[in-house]
């Protein structure tokens, strides 16, 4: 049995090692925090750009987590988006990737939180009155952070959007889990998923009685499989709120501050140092996880099933929000985006499977050209109110072309897949 003296030295050694590790992590973070990371294999990205001779076929803005936008007209991302809308015109689509109202979606009209929530949603709708297409998704915050009454919050928000911006589409409708298709342009298909459905508590719409085509939790993945099979002739963008790859908090990555001051997760000013003990919280989030984390059993099961389908189809582009940063992963012949810094930013790690990461406000955009190429662009505000655009920190050609896109798209392939169409 170890003596008290030996136990003391063991504890002292452990403490010194822990302090050294935390200091090393802190210095590493200081070196790259808030700087764009680009994987070594694509460091020459600035040398590549689209051929200006080819006209644009369609443009998509992917904007996530706008729920804390400023309502004084000086929000940097909304103003940045406004500039993009003016450039893009009618032949474009804005996809709002969920978490549209913080902290808990749109409360009832009698709630004390209704007025500020409504202002934040209304200013987004005002900014999106333009000739192009607008598609709204829902995130965990829009479902009252996943609580058992979340469906009521979701339906209120959907009704509000439909009333105040009738041209917008809120998808999938009624909170259903069915994948929904939107034909954006010739041979360009958007597929919208309701990823929150799989991690939501309480009432979840399912079956014909709720206006849904899926009758069990496996059917949406079967529908997605058939839908992607039927549309192999098209370029496909799949949009859901939850990322499938992430180097940020929901993917199990935490800062040194979160290890030393874990109570700041509850309140941003709760700087109570708890080294060692504080590491238990990030470890729990990484191994077990809350419902919004990849490690949680519900999220993990949903992610595994989705990837099992998506990995069968090369060149799928999957776009999500949820983590408050910008991330791009080129993995298993697919392209996975996290565009969740619409109103907040949070730590994101470098390396791993990531090709690009940046802890910065902004959003990703996709430009589809008549020659079939698709380019990823990273748009970030260059000043405090977003009236200037910063130099692009990253761009990349994702798709190399379909070989002569022309003619009208037939609807037979879409109709053969048992999933909803929003067209």
CORNORMO-V597244 format. One record per residue. N is the residue number from 1. PHI is phi in radians with two decimals (* if undefined). BURIAL is + if it has 9 or more other C-alpha atoms within 8 Angstrom, else -. Layout:
n:N phi:PHI burial:BURIAL
n:N phi:PHI burial:BURIAL
This chain:
n:1 phi:* burial:-
n:2 phi:-1.07 burial:-
n:3 phi:-1.33 burial:-
n:4 phi:-0.98 burial:-
n:5 phi:-1.13 burial:-
n:6 phi:-1.11 burial:-
n:7 phi:-1.07 burial:+
n:8 phi:-1.08 burial:-
n:9 phi:-1.20 burial:-
n:10 phi:-1.11 burial:-
n:11 phi:-1.12 burial:-
n:12 phi:-1.11 burial:-
n:13 phi:-1.08 burial:-
n:14 phi:-1.08 burial:-
n:15 phi:-1.11 burial:+
n:16 phi:-1.15 burial:-
n:17 phi:-1.10 burial:-
n:18 phi:-1.11 burial:+
n:19 phi:-1.10 burial:-
n:20 phi:-1.09 burial:-
n:21 phi:-1.12 burial:-
n:22 phi:-1.16 burial:+
n:23 phi:-1.14 burial:-
n:24 phi:-1.10 burial:-
n:25 phi:-1.06 burial:+
n:26 phi:-1.11 burial:+
n:27 phi:-1.15 burial:-
n:28 phi:-1.09 burial:-
n:29 phi:-1.11 burial:+
n:30 phi:-1.09 burial:-
n:31 phi:-1.27 burial:-
n:32 phi:-2.11 burial:+
n:33 phi:-1.00 burial:+
n:34 phi:1.18 burial:-
n:35 phi:-1.73 burial:-
n:36 phi:-1.17 burial:+
n:37 phi:-1.86 burial:+
n:38 phi:-2.21 burial:+
n:39 phi:-1.06 burial:+
n:40 phi:-0.94 burial:-
n:41 phi:-1.15 burial:-
n:42 phi:-2.18 burial:-
n:43 phi:-1.14 burial:-
n:44 phi:-1.59 burial:-
n:45 phi:-1.01 burial:+
n:46 phi:-1.16 burial:-
n:47 phi:-1.38 burial:-
n:48 phi:-2.02 burial:-
n:49 phi:-2.73 burial:-
n:50 phi:-1.09 burial:-
n:51 phi:-1.28 burial:-
n:52 phi:-1.12 burial:-
n:53 phi:-1.28 burial:-
n:54 phi:-1.60 burial:-
n:55 phi:-1.30 burial:-
n:56 phi:-1.30 burial:+
n:57 phi:-1.69 burial:+
n:58 phi:-2.87 burial:+
n:59 phi:-2.23 burial:+
n:60 phi:-2.26 burial:+
n:61 phi:-1.78 burial:+
n:62 phi:-2.00 burial:+
n:63 phi:-2.12 burial:+
n:64 phi:-2.07 burial:+
n:65 phi:1.05 burial:+
n:66 phi:-1.46 burial:+
n:67 phi:-1.09 burial:+
n:68 phi:-2.06 burial:+
n:69 phi:-1.09 burial:+
n:70 phi:-1.25 burial:-
n:71 phi:-1.88 burial:+
n:72 phi:-1.77 burial:-
n:73 phi:1.47 burial:-
n:74 phi:-1.95 burial:+
n:75 phi:-1.21 burial:+
n:76 phi:-1.16 burial:+
n:77 phi:-1.35 burial:+
n:78 phi:-1.10 burial:+
n:79 phi:-1.22 burial:+
n:80 phi:-1.10 burial:+
n:81 phi:-1.11 burial:-
n:82 phi:-1.02 burial:+
n:83 phi:-1.10 burial:+
n:84 phi:-1.14 burial:-
n:85 phi:-1.07 burial:+
n:86 phi:-1.13 burial:-
n:87 phi:-1.23 burial:-
n:88 phi:-1.29 burial:+
n:89 phi:1.23 burial:+
n:90 phi:-1.23 burial:-
n:91 phi:-1.52 burial:+
n:92 phi:-2.74 burial:+
n:93 phi:-2.46 burial:+
n:94 phi:-1.88 burial:+
n:95 phi:-1.91 burial:+
n:96 phi:-1.61 burial:+
n:97 phi:-1.54 burial:+
n:98 phi:1.73 burial:+
n:99 phi:0.95 burial:+
n:100 phi:-1.46 burial:+
n:101 phi:-2.47 burial:+
n:102 phi:-1.67 burial:+
n:103 phi:-1.62 burial:-
n:104 phi:-2.35 burial:+
n:105 phi:1.30 burial:+
n:106 phi:-1.78 burial:+
n:107 phi:-1.21 burial:+
n:108 phi:-1.11 burial:-
n:109 phi:-1.08 burial:-
n:110 phi:-1.48 burial:-
n:111 phi:-1.35 burial:-
n:112 phi:-1.16 burial:-
n:113 phi:-1.54 burial:-
n:114 phi:-1.15 burial:+
n:115 phi:-1.06 burial:-
n:116 phi:-1.13 burial:-
n:117 phi:-1.14 burial:+
n:118 phi:-1.15 burial:+
n:119 phi:-1.08 burial:+
n:120 phi:-1.17 burial:+
n:121 phi:-1.29 burial:+
n:122 phi:-1.11 burial:+
n:123 phi:-1.21 burial:+
n:124 phi:-1.16 burial:+
n:125 phi:-1.11 burial:+
n:126 phi:-1.10 burial:-
n:127 phi:-1.21 burial:+
n:128 phi:-1.73 burial:-
n:129 phi:-1.46 burial:-
n:130 phi:-2.57 burial:-
n:131 phi:-1.23 burial:-
n:132 phi:-1.41 burial:+
n:133 phi:-1.64 burial:+
n:134 phi:-2.20 burial:+
n:135 phi:-2.19 burial:+
n:136 phi:-1.78 burial:+
n:137 phi:-1.93 burial:+
n:138 phi:-1.96 burial:+
n:139 phi:-2.13 burial:+
n:140 phi:-1.08 burial:+
n:141 phi:-1.19 burial:+
n:142 phi:-1.21 burial:+
n:143 phi:-1.73 burial:+
n:144 phi:0.94 burial:+
n:145 phi:0.99 burial:+
n:146 phi:1.44 burial:+
n:147 phi:-1.24 burial:+
n:148 phi:-1.12 burial:+
n:149 phi:-1.73 burial:+
n:150 phi:-1.08 burial:+
n:151 phi:-1.05 burial:+
n:152 phi:-1.07 burial:-
n:153 phi:-1.14 burial:+
n:154 phi:-1.08 burial:+
n:155 phi:-1.14 burial:+
n:156 phi:-1.11 burial:+
n:157 phi:-1.16 burial:+
n:158 phi:-1.05 burial:+
n:159 phi:-1.13 burial:-
n:160 phi:-1.11 burial:-
n:161 phi:-1.10 burial:+
n:162 phi:-1.12 burial:+
n:163 phi:-1.30 burial:-
n:164 phi:-1.67 burial:-
n:165 phi:-2.48 burial:+
n:166 phi:-1.02 burial:-
n:167 phi:-1.28 burial:-
n:168 phi:-1.35 burial:+
n:169 phi:-1.97 burial:+
n:170 phi:-1.88 burial:+
n:171 phi:-2.28 burial:+
n:172 phi:-1.10 burial:+
n:173 phi:-1.21 burial:-
n:174 phi:1.10 burial:+
n:175 phi:1.31 burial:+
n:176 phi:-1.23 burial:+
n:177 phi:-1.55 burial:+
n:178 phi:-1.15 burial:+
n:179 phi:-1.16 burial:+
n:180 phi:-2.13 burial:+
n:181 phi:-1.84 burial:+
n:182 phi:-2.36 burial:+
n:183 phi:-1.41 burial:+
n:184 phi:-1.52 burial:+
n:185 phi:-2.82 burial:-
n:186 phi:-0.99 burial:+
n:187 phi:1.00 burial:+
n:188 phi:-2.36 burial:+
n:189 phi:-2.06 burial:+
n:190 phi:-1.78 burial:+
n:191 phi:-2.04 burial:+
n:192 phi:-1.88 burial:+
n:193 phi:-1.99 burial:+
n:194 phi:-1.84 burial:+
n:195 phi:-1.20 burial:+
n:196 phi:-1.14 burial:+
n:197 phi:-0.96 burial:+
n:198 phi:-1.36 burial:+
n:199 phi:-1.97 burial:+
n:200 phi:-1.38 burial:+
n:201 phi:-1.60 burial:+
n:202 phi:1.29 burial:-
n:203 phi:-1.13 burial:-
n:204 phi:-2.24 burial:+
n:205 phi:-1.03 burial:+
n:206 phi:-2.83 burial:+
n:207 phi:1.50 burial:+
n:208 phi:-1.02 burial:+
n:209 phi:-1.08 burial:-
n:210 phi:-1.75 burial:+
n:211 phi:1.37 burial:+
n:212 phi:-1.91 burial:+
n:213 phi:-1.51 burial:+
n:214 phi:-1.28 burial:+
n:215 phi:-1.94 burial:+
n:216 phi:-2.65 burial:-
n:217 phi:-1.29 burial:-
n:218 phi:-1.52 burial:-
n:219 phi:-1.06 burial:+
n:220 phi:-1.00 burial:+
n:221 phi:-1.26 burial:+
n:222 phi:-1.16 burial:-
n:223 phi:-1.08 burial:+
n:224 phi:-1.10 burial:+
n:225 phi:-1.01 burial:+
n:226 phi:-1.14 burial:+
n:227 phi:-1.12 burial:+
n:228 phi:-1.18 burial:+
n:229 phi:-1.07 burial:-
n:230 phi:-1.25 burial:+
n:231 phi:-2.11 burial:+
n:232 phi:-1.08 burial:-
n:233 phi:-1.36 burial:-
n:234 phi:-1.94 burial:-
n:235 phi:-1.46 burial:+
n:236 phi:-2.21 burial:+
n:237 phi:-1.95 burial:+
n:238 phi:-1.84 burial:+
n:239 phi:-2.11 burial:+
n:240 phi:-2.57 burial:+
n:241 phi:-1.32 burial:+
n:242 phi:-1.58 burial:+
n:243 phi:-1.18 burial:+
n:244 phi:-1.80 burial:-
n:245 phi:-2.40 burial:-
n:246 phi:-2.82 burial:+
n:247 phi:-1.77 burial:+
n:248 phi:-2.04 burial:+
n:249 phi:-1.00 burial:+
n:250 phi:-1.23 burial:+
n:251 phi:-1.68 burial:+
n:252 phi:1.68 burial:+
n:253 phi:-1.83 burial:+
n:254 phi:-2.31 burial:+
n:255 phi:-1.47 burial:+
n:256 phi:-1.05 burial:+
n:257 phi:-1.02 burial:-
n:258 phi:-1.23 burial:+
n:259 phi:-1.32 burial:+
n:260 phi:-1.50 burial:+
n:261 phi:-2.11 burial:+
n:262 phi:-1.15 burial:+
n:263 phi:-1.26 burial:+
n:264 phi:-1.16 burial:+
n:265 phi:-1.20 burial:-
n:266 phi:-1.55 burial:-
n:267 phi:-2.48 burial:-
n:268 phi:-1.12 burial:-
n:269 phi:-1.84 burial:-
n:270 phi:-1.48 burial:+
n:271 phi:-1.49 burial:-
n:272 phi:-1.81 burial:-
n:273 phi:-1.21 burial:-
n:274 phi:-2.37 burial:+
n:275 phi:-1.08 burial:+
n:276 phi:1.51 burial:+
n:277 phi:-1.09 burial:-
n:278 phi:-1.10 burial:+
n:279 phi:-1.25 burial:+
n:280 phi:-1.15 burial:+
n:281 phi:-1.16 burial:+
n:282 phi:-1.05 burial:+
n:283 phi:-1.13 burial:-
n:284 phi:-1.09 burial:+
n:285 phi:-1.11 burial:+
n:286 phi:-1.43 burial:+
n:287 phi:-1.69 burial:+
n:288 phi:-1.81 burial:+
n:289 phi:1.44 burial:+
n:290 phi:-1.43 burial:-
n:291 phi:-1.01 burial:+
n:292 phi:-1.50 burial:+
n:293 phi:-1.80 burial:+
n:294 phi:-1.03 burial:+
n:295 phi:-1.31 burial:+
n:296 phi:-1.15 burial:+
n:297 phi:-0.95 burial:+
n:298 phi:-1.18 burial:+
n:299 phi:-1.12 burial:+
n:300 phi:-1.05 burial:+
n:301 phi:-1.18 burial:-
n:302 phi:-1.07 burial:+
n:303 phi:-1.10 burial:+
n:304 phi:-1.08 burial:-
n:305 phi:-1.16 burial:+
n:306 phi:-1.12 burial:+
n:307 phi:-1.15 burial:+
n:308 phi:-1.04 burial:-
n:309 phi:-1.38 burial:+
n:310 phi:-1.13 burial:+
n:311 phi:-1.16 burial:+
n:312 phi:-1.43 burial:-
n:313 phi:-2.17 burial:+
n:314 phi:-1.07 burial:+
n:315 phi:1.24 burial:+
n:316 phi:-1.15 burial:+
n:317 phi:-1.86 burial:+
n:318 phi:-1.93 burial:+
n:319 phi:-2.09 burial:+
n:320 phi:-2.47 burial:+
n:321 phi:-2.07 burial:+
n:322 phi:1.36 burial:+
n:323 phi:-1.48 burial:+
n:324 phi:-1.57 burial:+
n:325 phi:-2.89 burial:+
n:326 phi:-2.06 burial:+
n:327 phi:-2.47 burial:+
n:328 phi:-2.36 burial:+
n:329 phi:-2.15 burial:+
n:330 phi:-1.78 burial:+
n:331 phi:-2.58 burial:-
n:332 phi:0.87 burial:-
n:333 phi:1.13 burial:+
n:334 phi:-2.09 burial:+
n:335 phi:-2.21 burial:+
n:336 phi:-2.13 burial:+
n:337 phi:-1.97 burial:+
n:338 phi:-2.14 burial:+
n:339 phi:-2.23 burial:+
n:340 phi:-2.01 burial:+
n:341 phi:-1.87 burial:+
n:342 phi:-1.24 burial:+
n:343 phi:-2.53 burial:+
n:344 phi:-2.46 burial:+
n:345 phi:-2.25 burial:+
n:346 phi:-2.64 burial:+
n:347 phi:-0.97 burial:+
n:348 phi:-2.41 burial:+
n:349 phi:-1.41 burial:-
n:350 phi:-1.80 burial:+
n:351 phi:1.33 burial:-
n:352 phi:1.13 burial:-
n:353 phi:-1.45 burial:-
n:354 phi:-1.27 burial:+
n:355 phi:-1.62 burial:+
n:356 phi:-2.61 burial:+
n:357 phi:-2.51 burial:+
n:358 phi:-2.75 burial:+
n:359 phi:-1.55 burial:+
n:360 phi:-2.81 burial:+
n:361 phi:-1.17 burial:+
n:362 phi:2.59 burial:+
n:363 phi:-2.79 burial:+
n:364 phi:-1.58 burial:+
n:365 phi:-2.30 burial:+
n:366 phi:-2.07 burial:+
n:367 phi:-1.95 burial:+
n:368 phi:-1.87 burial:+
n:369 phi:-1.85 burial:+
n:370 phi:-1.11 burial:+
n:371 phi:-1.42 burial:+
n:372 phi:1.63 burial:+
n:373 phi:-1.25 burial:+
n:374 phi:-2.25 burial:+
n:375 phi:-2.04 burial:+
n:376 phi:-1.59 burial:+
n:377 phi:-2.15 burial:+
n:378 phi:-1.97 burial:+
n:379 phi:-1.91 burial:+
n:380 phi:-2.38 burial:+
n:381 phi:-1.18 burial:+
n:382 phi:-1.72 burial:+
n:383 phi:-2.55 burial:+
n:384 phi:-1.12 burial:-
n:385 phi:-1.89 burial:+
n:386 phi:1.30 burial:+
n:387 phi:-1.35 burial:+
n:388 phi:-2.10 burial:+
n:389 phi:-1.79 burial:+
n:390 phi:-1.27 burial:+
n:391 phi:-0.99 burial:-
n:392 phi:-1.09 burial:+
n:393 phi:-1.40 burial:-
n:394 phi:-2.96 burial:+
n:395 phi:-2.63 burial:+
n:396 phi:-2.82 burial:+
n:397 phi:-1.38 burial:+
n:398 phi:-1.63 burial:+
n:399 phi:-2.14 burial:+
n:400 phi:-1.68 burial:-
n:401 phi:2.24 burial:-
n:402 phi:-1.82 burial:-
n:403 phi:1.40 burial:-
n:404 phi:1.50 burial:-
n:405 phi:-1.44 burial:+
n:406 phi:-2.82 burial:-
n:407 phi:1.48 burial:-
n:408 phi:-1.38 burial:-
n:409 phi:-1.41 burial:-
n:410 phi:-1.41 burial:-
n:411 phi:-1.71 burial:-
n:412 phi:-1.15 burial:-
n:413 phi:-1.17 burial:+
n:414 phi:-1.13 burial:+
n:415 phi:-1.19 burial:-
n:416 phi:-1.31 burial:-
n:417 phi:-1.66 burial:+
n:418 phi:-1.38 burial:+
n:419 phi:-2.40 burial:+
n:420 phi:-1.33 burial:+
n:421 phi:-2.07 burial:-
n:422 phi:-1.66 burial:-
n:423 phi:-1.17 burial:-
